[in-house]
């Protein structure tokens, strides 16, 4: 099987969650080889060395993609989001030109089942593949925020499969910068807003239950993709659990249906 | 290291939970060798073969301890409990005479950390080691139910470390039968009632937070053994999670803080 390319972009606050995410992915994909591309601008060399050692100890490879201070200097930093959140959209400019696809993953997720079916999604003609979150609510809000864009759906950018060949041909850095300059004041989730405003018609829809399950939904037993959501179906079938929102499972006083499972993987990730 | 002897007693309804329990124990104790003694009277040979194959596939050994119909014929079957629940107290009569200690485990538990510290508990002078559950409430009830016995504490019998050498010398089958005949109508948890009424002063107290954590307590964040209970402390330190009560994590519509973690081990146990 071909290796699976994974893109992550973090700052120093997310090193441990990143390791938990990677550990869960490695453990549940024992037959895969992962090439992890770590895109960053501000991690200390010691931190990069630590992450590299972690990935190699688990039998996989890590490539550092260091972004110089001169890059992205026009992009606004909005609220509590770091500049790294823009990286995923322009990652293609800094990744090896021979890569044909890569899967971007947020660090606040667990990969609890084999990821191959997601990675091998047919992307012919598409730029990206992603899943919806909060579709109706988000769509209405975005119609008010970005009335001139024909936003068909609001995709979550935390799990983003990239067709690098079509992205290189069709995604324009200047178009993204122009959008950012124009909407600086209304951006809430900058990268996600850009993705949805400029490219929503070029994003293939993934099954959100399988590939980007918002754990906050569990409490309400929301039907997703017409499936009855049970703990069995999630643990057996869902590939990616996404701990969306401000409350994270590594925070004190977090509670949620997947708290113990998260701590389980955290323990395994931190074993020497 | 010496092998760890484990005693289990189940009927056909508990085969899958037993496998989940054993799988969690094997996974979290990769350096141990377990000898599992399966005491039963009514399992079909196919079932025993299946459990044996499961244990051996995981690198451990299973010994069947088949109890004939002629044994325990005087013991009452109370309510929804099966006769197997009496076995643990008289297991010593049917186990190999060279065994010096054995750890009885209920099938409704997960072993999430190394079990060696529990197994090696110093039992000099004691018959058993066990943990308290619901101590104040249970003690009062039992004072009413069994006024003639000096019940010092109410131990949970779901995790019961046995000092087989002293048990052989001091536990009397006829004393147990006499107690059962006398209290047939007031027994609620027969084996546990016997254990506490006859032997509570010979049971060494285990740390319940570490070795027999009642998962129903989590919701109320009960302090046990003066420790602050957090999800981190449970996942990192607790050895045994006990899914006490009638609602079990393998039932439909179960909910609880450790549901996802249980399903995780269930999935691993059922992998081919």
Interface residues (C-beta under 8 A of the other chain):
Chain A: X112 X230 X231 X232 X234 X235 X236 X252 X254 X255 X257 X258 X259 X260 X261 X263 X264 X266 X267
Chain B: X112 X230 X231 X232 X234 X235 X236 X252 X254 X255 X257 X258 X259 X260 X261 X263 X264 X266 X267
